Amino acid sequence: MIAGSSSAPAGIWSGSLRWMTLGANAIIFLAAFDALAVTTIMPTVAHELHGAALYSAAFSSTLAAGVMGTVSAGAWSDRRGPVAPLIAAVAVFVAGLAVAATAGGMPVFVLGRFLQGLGMGAVIVAIYVIVARAYPAVLHTRVFATFAAAWVVPGLVGPVAAGAVADGVGWRWVFVGVSVLVVVALATIAPSLVRLRREPVPVHEGVEPTPASRIVRDLVLATLLAIVVVGISAAEELPTWAGWIVAPVCVIAAALLFRPLLPRGTFSARRGLSATILLRGIVAAAFFSTEIRLPYLLQAHYGMKPWEAGLILTIGAVAWAAASVIQPRLGARVTETRALAAGAVLLAAGIAIQLATAALTLHPAFAGVGWLIAAGGMGTMYPRLSTMMLGYSAPADQGFNSSALSNIESVGGATAIALGGLVFAAAGGAEGIGFPASILFSLAIAAIALPIAFRAERTRDARPVD
């Protein structure tokens, strides 16, 4: 069934969409579990593999690799449909889990994380295209709300379970468990994929498929971009003065490489599609560059065990999901602009509380409250941004625009994490004022989100072609 057909079911859990919804949410569930689990156990992994210098690289390499995955899956989905890209992406993700689980040193572990990012980036884009082609437009906000809600269960049990496994049988078994579960999730969605594969790829009169030459160019740019973003992380291993020379050069190179992979006018926040995608990158950069420091802060300054520190990620996951579920119920009563502005304010306020906690060594309960507020802001914005992006997209552009939305989240997050790592190291790390300094850096990024939120209005925006 193609979105918008007259036989469209009444809800996302009715008719032929039931298994599609279940399978897609199962995939999102695993993505959430992996992200939250790794964030929780990374201090332990870095200690056992003697790889503290590559701590940030284990995150930024994953996000950077997602750029390659999303560009590949976007082009593949636009031309041939999203089924084959989804299957290939899951295979790469499982391979990355296997490499991480068997890593004997931090460089190999980072390689495993790179493969995980490559696969998961492609998975997300393929699922976005599935939503666009299989669900009526009126159901898109509900679908994206359930995806956010799929973070609830892993948010409740993931950080604690990962910490307990790491303390008990070892952190490697976390990756083994995720690899088994993701294969089960793919099996769950298989019947829906078979039905979707039989549907023709939709076309619009006058809209030409993306030329093969452009696809090759975009893949080359995405590969170079991923290398540059990883290079920003590698700057942490250089002497401080050298790192602050290399990192800005890499950031400029990343911006130049990234521009053709985004809608025209993204960096200038052109109203509509471009501002919508830019806002996704800004809030992701602020949120994720703060998130990876929180378990480390709680373990280093408060002596918490990994599973105890992981509870703050649980709080964030629940708040994100709860705010997301509310969005379809609010509907048109709250405009996109107001919802995005409110979310941006909540995000900045939550990070500001984290800054006060780290700077003044406040009770860890303040960190929990702050992260609840920040994650609530993200849950308010994310379903709206995804729905708005698809609303601006023609069928021939669904993969391209979905790739751009996912890419800017990955690149924005990876760049902010890497630069935040430089700030952390320059400020003395855990023994100095590294935590408040790096969180202040994230707060400065969050402050940019509010003015951009007022430009992400529903005005039609043509597909960019440079």
Phi, psi and omega in degrees: 000129180267141180306136177091000178290159183292340181265019183301135179291164185284338183209170184285346178253016182247157174057217184287350181278349186302308183288329176299314180296316180297314182294316180297319178293328177296320178295315179298321177306314182291323178299317180294316181299316181298313182297313182290322181295315182296319178301323181289317188268354185302320176303321178292315180300312181299323180292312184291327181265007180051049185231040181302327181293338180256018182303307181293327181298330179296336177264310185294328178294324178295315180292320180295318179298331178301333178298313179297319180294318183290320178297316179298311182292325179297311179295317180298316181293321179297325185269323188235358184097164189270357188290305181299317177302322180295315181296314180297321182295319178298321179298317179294320179299315179296321177299319178297322177298320180295318180296315180296321183293332183253009184296135177261353179205167185295322178302319178292322178298317178297323175300317177299319177295325177298314179295323177298317179295320179300313180290315184289327176299318178291323179301313184297316180295316179300320179292321177301317179293324175301316178299315182297324187263341184252343184245141172299148183303327182294341181263357186299316181298322179295319180297312181293332175293321178292327176298318178294320179294335178295348175279349185296306184296309176296331177292328179283318187250338187300301182300317180293316180296317180297318178296320180293319178296317179298320179288330185270277185268351178117149185293336182299329182289344174297315181288325176299314181297318180296321181297321178294315183294325182289328175294319176298319180297319178296321177298325180295322183273353185306313180301321179293322179295322178299316179294318182292326181297332181284343181281140177291151176290122183293144177227152175246139179301132178087355179254112183275145175298155179298128180299149180299324180298323179291323179297315179299316179301315182295323179293320177296315179299318180297320179295314178297321179298316179299319179297318181295317180296319175296326177298327176298319178294321181296339179297339178297333183278349180277164171305150187308314183295322180290322179299321181282353171268314183293316185300310179299324178298317179294323179296317178296317178298320179297319180297319180293319179290328186282331188307313181292346181268002183239160173302144178301134179089008181296311184292341176261007177057047175301140184303144176097229185304314185298313179294325178300314181290319178299319180299321178301317180293320181295311184290326176296318179300315182294315185291307187287330177290337173278317186301318185291342180273338189294310177300323178297316178299313183292327178283320185283321186260340183242359176068024181284152173283162181306317182290329178290315178296329180293344180298332180292329175289328175297315178301315180296318181297317180295316180295319179300311182295318181298316179295325180292319181296329181290332189301313178298330180288328178289322176054223183283353179295333175238116183294161178302318182299315180293320180295316180294319179296317178297318179297320179296320179295316179298318180300311181297319180296318180295319178292325177299323177293322176297321178298314179297321179298314182290321184286324186253003182051051177289167177303140182301343176299329177296322177297320178297315179296316180298320181287330173299316181293313181298315180292326175299322176297319179295318178295331176289323185273319192299311179298324179295314181297317180295316180295318179297319179300313179294328178295333178273353192257134168278161181307322181289347182249359186299318178291317180298311183289324176296321177297316180298318180297315180288322181297315184291331173294315181292311182292318178299314179295314182297317181295316180294321178297316181293312179294324175297326176295322176295317178298317180301313181292318182295333181269012175099004178064208183294335181275344179251227179250032183300319182295305179297326180294314181291326178288326174298321176301316179295322179296323178298322177294316181300328182295338180285338189294323187299309180297328179291326180303327181283355179255354182271057182271164181278073172245137186296137184228123182289159177294135180282140171221112180275000000 
